[in-house]
Amino acid sequence: MARPQMLKLPEVLTEISMSRAAFYRMRARGQGPRLVKLPNGQLRVRRTDLDAWLTECETTAA
């Protein structure tokens, strides 16, 4: 079984066209895709979590 793709935060920000500051403000409001904190402190987002979050955003906007 293949491991899920983990995206670095800059990759996520590029994909959703958002600044780091705006992303963290959104996260402070309890919104945004689920983050995974690695043992070394780096943050990752699973591709499946990002896709699910984007789909939820589309549904909310409709």
SVG drawing of the C-alpha trace seen along z (x, -y; Angstrom):
<svg xmlns="http://www.w3.org/2000/svg" viewBox="-25 -37 39 39">
<polyline fill="none" stroke="black" stroke-width="0.4" points="0.0,0.0 1.4,-3.4 1.9,-6.0 -0.2,-9.2 1.5,-12.1 2.5,-14.7 2.8,-18.3 5.1,-20.9 3.4,-24.1 4.9,-26.3 3.5,-23.8 0.0,-24.1 0.2,-27.9 1.2,-27.9 -1.6,-25.6 -4.3,-27.6 -2.7,-31.0 -2.6,-32.2 0.1,-34.0 1.5,-32.3 0.1,-35.0 -3.4,-34.6 -3.2,-30.8 -2.3,-31.1 -5.2,-33.6 -7.6,-31.2 -6.2,-28.4 -6.6,-30.5 -10.3,-30.8 -10.5,-27.0 -10.6,-26.7 -8.2,-25.2 -6.9,-21.7 -5.7,-19.5 -1.9,-19.9 0.4,-17.1 3.4,-18.2 6.4,-16.0 8.8,-15.1 11.3,-17.7 8.6,-20.4 7.9,-20.8 4.3,-20.9 2.8,-18.8 -0.7,-18.5 -1.8,-15.2 -2.9,-15.4 -6.2,-13.7 -6.9,-16.3 -6.2,-19.2 -8.4,-17.8 -11.3,-17.2 -11.0,-20.7 -11.0,-22.2 -14.1,-20.2 -15.8,-21.4 -15.0,-25.0 -16.6,-24.5 -19.7,-23.0 -20.0,-25.9 -19.6,-28.5 -22.3,-27.0"/>
</svg>
